[in-house]
Amino acid sequence: MTQKIVMKVQMNCQKCQTKALTVAAEANGVNFVGLEGAEKDKVVVIGDGVDAAMLQSGFWVVGGGLCFSLVVVVAEPSGGWGLTCVSLF
């Protein structure tokens, strides 16, 4: 099942954004990684079978200016991306 995970992460500089995107891109099952939000403070991960808990631990290990705050997993319904919340950490 394809899922979209949105994580609000405190990133103080361009280097922190790069680290966050690298951690997300290295996770198993990831098809897309990007930044969202007016301040580019949300990391978006789309993929099949992506483990949100493993992403959380990856951000914890990176440290630096990264502070994990929120993960929302949204399942893709047959009609497109909806707001069906599967889990909230």
PDB file as gemmi writes it, atoms N, CA and C in Angstrom:
CRYST1    1.000    1.000    1.000  90.00  90.00  90.00 P 1                      
ATOM      1  N   MET A   1       0.840  -1.173   0.000  1.00  0.00           N  
ATOM      2  CA  MET A   1       0.000   0.000   0.000  1.00  0.00           C  
ATOM      3  C   MET A   1       0.890   1.244   0.000  1.00  0.00           C  
ATOM      4  N   THR A   2       0.647   2.138  -0.931  1.00  0.00           N  
ATOM      5  CA  THR A   2       1.393   3.389  -0.986  1.00  0.00           C  
ATOM      6  C   THR A   2       0.923   4.288   0.141  1.00  0.00           C  
ATOM      7  N   GLN A   3       1.869   4.930   0.801  1.00  0.00           N  
ATOM      8  CA  GLN A   3       1.522   5.832   1.890  1.00  0.00           C  
ATOM      9  C   GLN A   3       2.324   7.116   1.787  1.00  0.00           C  
ATOM     10  N   LYS A   4       1.757   8.166   2.344  1.00  0.00           N  
ATOM     11  CA  LYS A   4       2.414   9.471   2.377  1.00  0.00           C  
ATOM     12  C   LYS A   4       2.649   9.815   3.835  1.00  0.00           C  
ATOM     13  N   ILE A   5       3.907  10.084   4.174  1.00  0.00           N  
ATOM     14  CA  ILE A   5       4.276  10.421   5.545  1.00  0.00           C  
ATOM     15  C   ILE A   5       4.766  11.863   5.546  1.00  0.00           C  
ATOM     16  N   VAL A   6       4.175  12.687   6.406  1.00  0.00           N  
ATOM     17  CA  VAL A   6       4.574  14.090   6.526  1.00  0.00           C  
ATOM     18  C   VAL A   6       5.154  14.278   7.921  1.00  0.00           C  
ATOM     19  N   MET A   7       6.406  14.755   7.986  1.00  0.00           N  
ATOM     20  CA  MET A   7       7.073  14.954   9.265  1.00  0.00           C  
ATOM     21  C   MET A   7       7.471  16.409   9.420  1.00  0.00           C  
ATOM     22  N   LYS A   8       7.073  17.009  10.524  1.00  0.00           N  
ATOM     23  CA  LYS A   8       7.508  18.369  10.825  1.00  0.00           C  
ATOM     24  C   LYS A   8       8.827  18.241  11.576  1.00  0.00           C  
ATOM     25  N   VAL A   9       9.867  18.805  11.001  1.00  0.00           N  
ATOM     26  CA  VAL A   9      11.209  18.659  11.554  1.00  0.00           C  
ATOM     27  C   VAL A   9      11.834  20.049  11.677  1.00  0.00           C  
ATOM     28  N   GLN A  10      12.456  20.318  12.816  1.00  0.00           N  
ATOM     29  CA  GLN A  10      13.142  21.591  13.004  1.00  0.00           C  
ATOM     30  C   GLN A  10      14.473  21.544  12.256  1.00  0.00           C  
ATOM     31  N   MET A  11      14.597  22.375  11.230  1.00  0.00           N  
ATOM     32  CA  MET A  11      15.815  22.427  10.426  1.00  0.00           C  
ATOM     33  C   MET A  11      16.284  23.879  10.390  1.00  0.00           C  
ATOM     34  N   ASN A  12      17.435  24.138  10.986  1.00  0.00           N  
ATOM     35  CA  ASN A  12      17.911  25.503  11.142  1.00  0.00           C  
ATOM     36  C   ASN A  12      18.729  26.024   9.972  1.00  0.00           C  
ATOM     37  N   CYS A  13      19.166  25.164   9.070  1.00  0.00           N  
ATOM     38  CA  CYS A  13      20.030  25.605   7.977  1.00  0.00           C  
ATOM     39  C   CYS A  13      19.878  24.671   6.775  1.00  0.00           C  
ATOM     40  N   GLN A  14      20.512  25.042   5.675  1.00  0.00           N  
ATOM     41  CA  GLN A  14      20.463  24.237   4.453  1.00  0.00           C  
ATOM     42  C   GLN A  14      21.096  22.866   4.674  1.00  0.00           C  
ATOM     43  N   LYS A  15      22.153  22.810   5.465  1.00  0.00           N  
ATOM     44  CA  LYS A  15      22.828  21.540   5.750  1.00  0.00           C  
ATOM     45  C   LYS A  15      21.879  20.580   6.489  1.00  0.00           C  
ATOM     46  N   CYS A  16      21.073  21.113   7.400  1.00  0.00           N  
ATOM     47  CA  CYS A  16      20.111  20.290   8.131  1.00  0.00           C  
ATOM     48  C   CYS A  16      19.041  19.744   7.197  1.00  0.00           C  
ATOM     49  N   GLN A  17      18.602  20.562   6.237  1.00  0.00           N  
ATOM     50  CA  GLN A  17      17.618  20.095   5.257  1.00  0.00           C  
ATOM     51  C   GLN A  17      18.195  18.962   4.418  1.00  0.00           C  
ATOM     52  N   THR A  18      19.455  19.113   4.020  1.00  0.00           N  
ATOM     53  CA  THR A  18      20.112  18.080   3.231  1.00  0.00           C  
ATOM     54  C   THR A  18      20.222  16.775   4.019  1.00  0.00           C  
ATOM     55  N   LYS A  19      20.591  16.861   5.301  1.00  0.00           N  
ATOM     56  CA  LYS A  19      20.690  15.673   6.146  1.00  0.00           C  
ATOM     57  C   LYS A  19      19.336  14.989   6.279  1.00  0.00           C  
ATOM     58  N   ALA A  20      18.286  15.787   6.481  1.00  0.00           N  
ATOM     59  CA  ALA A  20      16.945  15.231   6.640  1.00  0.00           C  
ATOM     60  C   ALA A  20      16.500  14.502   5.373  1.00  0.00           C  
ATOM     61  N   LEU A  21      16.725  15.101   4.216  1.00  0.00           N  
ATOM     62  CA  LEU A  21      16.343  14.478   2.957  1.00  0.00           C  
ATOM     63  C   LEU A  21      17.152  13.209   2.697  1.00  0.00           C  
ATOM     64  N   THR A  22      18.424  13.208   3.072  1.00  0.00           N  
ATOM     65  CA  THR A  22      19.272  12.036   2.892  1.00  0.00           C  
ATOM     66  C   THR A  22      18.786  10.872   3.747  1.00  0.00           C  
ATOM     67  N   VAL A  23      18.462  11.152   5.012  1.00  0.00           N  
ATOM     68  CA  VAL A  23      17.965  10.099   5.910  1.00  0.00           C  
ATOM     69  C   VAL A  23      16.672   9.510   5.352  1.00  0.00           C  
ATOM     70  N   ALA A  24      15.772  10.376   4.888  1.00  0.00           N  
ATOM     71  CA  ALA A  24      14.494   9.902   4.360  1.00  0.00           C  
ATOM     72  C   ALA A  24      14.684   9.098   3.071  1.00  0.00           C  
ATOM     73  N   ALA A  25      15.590   9.538   2.209  1.00  0.00           N  
ATOM     74  CA  ALA A  25      15.801   8.872   0.918  1.00  0.00           C  
ATOM     75  C   ALA A  25      16.428   7.485   1.085  1.00  0.00           C  
ATOM     76  N   GLU A  26      17.172   7.267   2.153  1.00  0.00           N  
ATOM     77  CA  GLU A  26      17.840   5.988   2.373  1.00  0.00           C  
ATOM     78  C   GLU A  26      16.929   4.924   2.977  1.00  0.00           C  
ATOM     79  N   ALA A  27      15.728   5.311   3.385  1.00  0.00           N  
ATOM     80  CA  ALA A  27      14.794   4.343   3.985  1.00  0.00           C  
ATOM     81  C   ALA A  27      14.271   3.375   2.922  1.00  0.00           C  
ATOM     82  N   ASN A  28      13.951   2.172   3.344  1.00  0.00           N  
ATOM     83  CA  ASN A  28      13.425   1.152   2.427  1.00  0.00           C  
ATOM     84  C   ASN A  28      12.035   1.516   1.937  1.00  0.00           C  
ATOM     85  N   GLY A  29      11.794   1.332   0.650  1.00  0.00           N  
ATOM     86  CA  GLY A  29      10.476   1.523   0.069  1.00  0.00           C  
ATOM     87  C   GLY A  29      10.130   2.941  -0.338  1.00  0.00           C  
ATOM     88  N   VAL A  30      11.066   3.881  -0.206  1.00  0.00           N  
ATOM     89  CA  VAL A  30      10.786   5.286  -0.509  1.00  0.00           C  
ATOM     90  C   VAL A  30      10.816   5.524  -2.019  1.00  0.00           C  
ATOM     91  N   ASN A  31       9.760   6.175  -2.534  1.00  0.00           N  
ATOM     92  CA  ASN A  31       9.685   6.536  -3.947  1.00  0.00           C  
ATOM     93  C   ASN A  31       9.889   8.026  -4.179  1.00  0.00           C  
ATOM     94  N   PHE A  32       9.554   8.860  -3.192  1.00  0.00           N  
ATOM     95  CA  PHE A  32       9.655  10.315  -3.331  1.00  0.00           C  
ATOM     96  C   PHE A  32      10.005  10.933  -1.991  1.00  0.00           C  
ATOM     97  N   VAL A  33      10.869  11.938  -2.013  1.00  0.00           N  
ATOM     98  CA  VAL A  33      11.216  12.708  -0.821  1.00  0.00           C  
ATOM     99  C   VAL A  33      11.211  14.179  -1.211  1.00  0.00           C  
ATOM    100  N   GLY A  34      10.638  15.016  -0.382  1.00  0.00           N  
ATOM    101  CA  GLY A  34      10.617  16.444  -0.678  1.00  0.00           C  
ATOM    102  C   GLY A  34      10.338  17.261   0.569  1.00  0.00           C  
ATOM    103  N   LEU A  35      10.404  18.584   0.404  1.00  0.00           N  
ATOM    104  CA  LEU A  35      10.116  19.510   1.493  1.00  0.00           C  
ATOM    105  C   LEU A  35       8.817  20.235   1.195  1.00  0.00           C  
ATOM    106  N   GLU A  36       8.062  20.531   2.249  1.00  0.00           N  
ATOM    107  CA  GLU A  36       6.785  21.218   2.136  1.00  0.00           C  
ATOM    108  C   GLU A  36       6.714  22.311   3.170  1.00  0.00           C  
ATOM    109  N   GLY A  37       5.741  23.174   3.015  1.00  0.00           N  
ATOM    110  CA  GLY A  37       5.491  24.222   3.995  1.00  0.00           C  
ATOM    111  C   GLY A  37       6.142  25.531   3.594  1.00  0.00           C  
ATOM    112  N   ALA A  38       5.615  26.607   4.151  1.00  0.00           N  
ATOM    113  CA  ALA A  38       6.129  27.938   3.836  1.00  0.00           C  
ATOM    114  C   ALA A  38       7.594  28.082   4.238  1.00  0.00           C  
ATOM    115  N   GLU A  39       7.958  27.452   5.335  1.00  0.00           N  
ATOM    116  CA  GLU A  39       9.338  27.544   5.827  1.00  0.00           C  
ATOM    117  C   GLU A  39      10.158  26.315   5.471  1.00  0.00           C  
ATOM    118  N   LYS A  40       9.626  25.443   4.600  1.00  0.00           N  
ATOM    119  CA  LYS A  40      10.300  24.196   4.216  1.00  0.00           C  
ATOM    120  C   LYS A  40      10.679  23.389   5.455  1.00  0.00           C  
ATOM    121  N   ASP A  41       9.736  23.286   6.402  1.00  0.00           N  
ATOM    122  CA  ASP A  41       9.997  22.592   7.659  1.00  0.00           C  
ATOM    123  C   ASP A  41       9.308  21.238   7.753  1.00  0.00           C  
ATOM    124  N   LYS A  42       8.690  20.782   6.651  1.00  0.00           N  
ATOM    125  CA  LYS A  42       8.025  19.486   6.644  1.00  0.00           C  
ATOM    126  C   LYS A  42       8.671  18.596   5.594  1.00  0.00           C  
ATOM    127  N   VAL A  43       9.084  17.404   6.014  1.00  0.00           N  
ATOM    128  CA  VAL A  43       9.661  16.429   5.097  1.00  0.00           C  
ATOM    129  C   VAL A  43       8.532  15.491   4.671  1.00  0.00           C  
ATOM    130  N   VAL A  44       8.355  15.332   3.361  1.00  0.00           N  
ATOM    131  CA  VAL A  44       7.311  14.472   2.810  1.00  0.00           C  
ATOM    132  C   VAL A  44       7.974  13.238   2.219  1.00  0.00           C  
ATOM    133  N   VAL A  45       7.505  12.064   2.614  1.00  0.00           N  
ATOM    134  CA  VAL A  45       8.024  10.800   2.109  1.00  0.00           C  
ATOM    135  C   VAL A  45       6.842  10.002   1.556  1.00  0.00           C  
ATOM    136  N   ILE A  46       6.939   9.572   0.297  1.00  0.00           N  
ATOM    137  CA  ILE A  46       5.908   8.736  -0.316  1.00  0.00           C  
ATOM    138  C   ILE A  46       6.564   7.436  -0.735  1.00  0.00           C  
ATOM    139  N   GLY A  47       5.916   6.310  -0.402  1.00  0.00           N  
ATOM    140  CA  GLY A  47       6.473   5.022  -0.781  1.00  0.00           C  
ATOM    141  C   GLY A  47       5.600   3.867  -0.350  1.00  0.00           C  
ATOM    142  N   ASP A  48       6.072   2.676  -0.644  1.00  0.00           N  
ATOM    143  CA  ASP A  48       5.369   1.450  -0.291  1.00  0.00           C  
ATOM    144  C   ASP A  48       6.029   0.816   0.920  1.00  0.00           C  
ATOM    145  N   GLY A  49       5.287   0.644   1.990  1.00  0.00           N  
ATOM    146  CA  GLY A  49       5.800  -0.037   3.171  1.00  0.00           C  
ATOM    147  C   GLY A  49       6.876   0.731   3.909  1.00  0.00           C  
ATOM    148  N   VAL A  50       6.857   2.043   3.869  1.00  0.00           N  
ATOM    149  CA  VAL A  50       7.844   2.861   4.587  1.00  0.00           C  
ATOM    150  C   VAL A  50       7.508   2.823   6.071  1.00  0.00           C  
ATOM    151  N   ASP A  51       8.509   2.573   6.895  1.00  0.00           N  
ATOM    152  CA  ASP A  51       8.317   2.470   8.343  1.00  0.00           C  
ATOM    153  C   ASP A  51       8.554   3.833   8.982  1.00  0.00           C  
ATOM    154  N   ALA A  52       7.478   4.455   9.469  1.00  0.00           N  
ATOM    155  CA  ALA A  52       7.572   5.786  10.072  1.00  0.00           C  
ATOM    156  C   ALA A  52       8.445   5.781  11.328  1.00  0.00           C  
ATOM    157  N   ALA A  53       8.409   4.703  12.093  1.00  0.00           N  
ATOM    158  CA  ALA A  53       9.220   4.608  13.303  1.00  0.00           C  
ATOM    159  C   ALA A  53      10.715   4.577  12.965  1.00  0.00           C  
ATOM    160  N   MET A  54      11.077   3.892  11.872  1.00  0.00           N  
ATOM    161  CA  MET A  54      12.483   3.859  11.458  1.00  0.00           C  
ATOM    162  C   MET A  54      12.933   5.242  10.986  1.00  0.00           C  
ATOM    163  N   LEU A  55      12.054   5.974  10.308  1.00  0.00           N  
ATOM    164  CA  LEU A  55      12.390   7.343   9.914  1.00  0.00           C  
ATOM    165  C   LEU A  55      12.633   8.206  11.143  1.00  0.00           C  
ATOM    166  N   GLN A  56      11.785   8.039  12.149  1.00  0.00           N  
ATOM    167  CA  GLN A  56      11.937   8.796  13.385  1.00  0.00           C  
ATOM    168  C   GLN A  56      13.293   8.527  14.018  1.00  0.00           C  
ATOM    169  N   SER A  57      13.666   7.264  14.103  1.00  0.00           N  
ATOM    170  CA  SER A  57      14.954   6.933  14.714  1.00  0.00           C  
ATOM    171  C   SER A  57      16.110   7.446  13.858  1.00  0.00           C  
ATOM    172  N   GLY A  58      15.927   7.472  12.539  1.00  0.00           N  
ATOM    173  CA  GLY A  58      16.961   8.024  11.662  1.00  0.00           C  
ATOM    174  C   GLY A  58      17.184   9.500  11.912  1.00  0.00           C  
ATOM    175  N   PHE A  59      16.112  10.244  12.120  1.00  0.00           N  
ATOM    176  CA  PHE A  59      16.250  11.674  12.421  1.00  0.00           C  
ATOM    177  C   PHE A  59      16.872  11.882  13.793  1.00  0.00           C  
ATOM    178  N   TRP A  60      16.572  10.985  14.722  1.00  0.00           N  
ATOM    179  CA  TRP A  60      17.145  11.089  16.060  1.00  0.00           C  
ATOM    180  C   TRP A  60      18.661  10.901  16.007  1.00  0.00           C  
ATOM    181  N   VAL A  61      19.131   9.946  15.201  1.00  0.00           N  
ATOM    182  CA  VAL A  61      20.566   9.661  15.093  1.00  0.00           C  
ATOM    183  C   VAL A  61      21.314  10.820  14.441  1.00  0.00           C  
ATOM    184  N   VAL A  62      20.700  11.456  13.443  1.00  0.00           N  
ATOM    185  CA  VAL A  62      21.364  12.547  12.725  1.00  0.00           C  
ATOM    186  C   VAL A  62      21.696  13.687  13.666  1.00  0.00           C  
ATOM    187  N   GLY A  63      20.780  14.027  14.582  1.00  0.00           N  
ATOM    188  CA  GLY A  63      21.028  15.113  15.525  1.00  0.00           C  
ATOM    189  C   GLY A  63      21.194  16.432  14.799  1.00  0.00           C  
ATOM    190  N   GLY A  64      22.183  17.207  15.189  1.00  0.00           N  
ATOM    191  CA  GLY A  64      22.370  18.506  14.522  1.00  0.00           C  
ATOM    192  C   GLY A  64      21.210  19.414  14.835  1.00  0.00           C  
ATOM    193  N   GLY A  65      20.588  20.101  14.011  1.00  0.00           N  
ATOM    194  CA  GLY A  65      19.430  20.945  14.311  1.00  0.00           C  
ATOM    195  C   GLY A  65      18.129  20.215  14.161  1.00  0.00           C  
ATOM    196  N   LEU A  66      18.157  18.892  13.998  1.00  0.00           N  
ATOM    197  CA  LEU A  66      16.930  18.162  13.725  1.00  0.00           C  
ATOM    198  C   LEU A  66      16.223  17.767  15.015  1.00  0.00           C  
ATOM    199  N   CYS A  67      14.964  18.094  15.077  1.00  0.00           N  
ATOM    200  CA  CYS A  67      14.160  17.721  16.232  1.00  0.00           C  
ATOM    201  C   CYS A  67      12.840  17.169  15.719  1.00  0.00           C  
ATOM    202  N   PHE A  68      12.636  15.877  15.860  1.00  0.00           N  
ATOM    203  CA  PHE A  68      11.432  15.225  15.350  1.00  0.00           C  
ATOM    204  C   PHE A  68      10.218  15.699  16.130  1.00  0.00           C  
ATOM    205  N   SER A  69       9.160  16.111  15.429  1.00  0.00           N  
ATOM    206  CA  SER A  69       7.965  16.528  16.130  1.00  0.00           C  
ATOM    207  C   SER A  69       6.707  15.781  15.788  1.00  0.00           C  
ATOM    208  N   LEU A  70       6.469  15.459  14.515  1.00  0.00           N  
ATOM    209  CA  LEU A  70       5.169  14.927  14.132  1.00  0.00           C  
ATOM    210  C   LEU A  70       5.286  14.024  12.916  1.00  0.00           C  
ATOM    211  N   VAL A  71       4.580  12.915  12.950  1.00  0.00           N  
ATOM    212  CA  VAL A  71       4.482  12.047  11.772  1.00  0.00           C  
ATOM    213  C   VAL A  71       3.013  11.760  11.533  1.00  0.00           C  
ATOM    214  N   VAL A  72       2.554  12.001  10.324  1.00  0.00           N  
ATOM    215  CA  VAL A  72       1.194  11.651   9.937  1.00  0.00           C  
ATOM    216  C   VAL A  72       1.295  10.713   8.744  1.00  0.00           C  
ATOM    217  N   VAL A  73       0.695   9.545   8.852  1.00  0.00           N  
ATOM    218  CA  VAL A  73       0.714   8.579   7.757  1.00  0.00           C  
ATOM    219  C   VAL A  73      -0.662   8.623   7.097  1.00  0.00           C  
ATOM    220  N   VAL A  74      -0.677   8.882   5.807  1.00  0.00           N  
ATOM    221  CA  VAL A  74      -1.930   8.991   5.072  1.00  0.00           C  
ATOM    222  C   VAL A  74      -1.943   7.927   3.995  1.00  0.00           C  
ATOM    223  N   ALA A  75      -2.952   7.069   4.008  1.00  0.00           N  
ATOM    224  CA  ALA A  75      -3.071   6.016   3.005  1.00  0.00           C  
ATOM    225  C   ALA A  75      -3.644   6.605   1.724  1.00  0.00           C  
ATOM    226  N   GLU A  76      -3.240   6.056   0.583  1.00  0.00           N  
ATOM    227  CA  GLU A  76      -3.755   6.520  -0.700  1.00  0.00           C  
ATOM    228  C   GLU A  76      -5.015   5.746  -1.048  1.00  0.00           C  
ATOM    229  N   PRO A  77      -6.159   6.410  -1.028  1.00  0.00           N  
ATOM    230  CA  PRO A  77      -7.374   5.725  -1.454  1.00  0.00           C  
ATOM    231  C   PRO A  77      -7.386   5.586  -2.971  1.00  0.00           C  
ATOM    232  N   SER A  78      -8.283   4.793  -3.500  1.00  0.00           N  
ATOM    233  CA  SER A  78      -8.307   4.550  -4.945  1.00  0.00           C  
ATOM    234  C   SER A  78      -8.582   5.815  -5.744  1.00  0.00           C  
ATOM    235  N   GLY A  79      -9.230   6.818  -5.149  1.00  0.00           N  
ATOM    236  CA  GLY A  79      -9.559   8.049  -5.866  1.00  0.00           C  
ATOM    237  C   GLY A  79      -8.484   9.110  -5.796  1.00  0.00           C  
ATOM    238  N   GLY A  80      -7.390   8.882  -5.116  1.00  0.00           N  
ATOM    239  CA  GLY A  80      -6.319   9.882  -4.979  1.00  0.00           C  
ATOM    240  C   GLY A  80      -5.987  10.101  -3.517  1.00  0.00           C  
ATOM    241  N   TRP A  81      -5.105  11.041  -3.253  1.00  0.00           N  
ATOM    242  CA  TRP A  81      -4.682  11.292  -1.882  1.00  0.00           C  
ATOM    243  C   TRP A  81      -5.809  11.924  -1.093  1.00  0.00           C  
ATOM    244  N   GLY A  82      -6.138  11.302   0.010  1.00  0.00           N  
ATOM    245  CA  GLY A  82      -7.176  11.821   0.895  1.00  0.00           C  
ATOM    246  C   GLY A  82      -6.559  12.202   2.222  1.00  0.00           C  
ATOM    247  N   LEU A  83      -7.382  12.426   3.197  1.00  0.00           N  
ATOM    248  CA  LEU A  83      -6.895  12.787   4.520  1.00  0.00           C  
ATOM    249  C   LEU A  83      -7.245  11.700   5.541  1.00  0.00           C  
ATOM    250  N   THR A  84      -7.226  10.455   5.103  1.00  0.00           N  
ATOM    251  CA  THR A  84      -7.492   9.334   5.993  1.00  0.00           C  
ATOM    252  C   THR A  84      -6.243   9.080   6.833  1.00  0.00           C  
ATOM    253  N   CYS A  85      -6.317   9.370   8.107  1.00  0.00           N  
ATOM    254  CA  CYS A  85      -5.160   9.217   8.983  1.00  0.00           C  
ATOM    255  C   CYS A  85      -5.079   7.769   9.455  1.00  0.00           C  
ATOM    256  N   VAL A  86      -4.006   7.088   9.112  1.00  0.00           N  
ATOM    257  CA  VAL A  86      -3.801   5.704   9.522  1.00  0.00           C  
ATOM    258  C   VAL A  86      -3.200   5.654  10.918  1.00  0.00           C  
ATOM    259  N   SER A  87      -2.217   6.500  11.182  1.00  0.00           N  
ATOM    260  CA  SER A  87      -1.635   6.563  12.523  1.00  0.00           C  
ATOM    261  C   SER A  87      -1.019   7.929  12.753  1.00  0.00           C  
ATOM    262  N   LEU A  88      -0.947   8.317  13.996  1.00  0.00           N  
ATOM    263  CA  LEU A  88      -0.399   9.613  14.380  1.00  0.00           C  
ATOM    264  C   LEU A  88       0.530   9.401  15.557  1.00  0.00           C  
ATOM    265  N   PHE A  89       1.789   9.783  15.390  1.00  0.00           N  
ATOM    266  CA  PHE A  89       2.769   9.612  16.475  1.00  0.00           C  
ATOM    267  C   PHE A  89       2.931  10.912  17.218  1.00  0.00           C  
TER     268      PHE A  89                                                      
END                                                                             
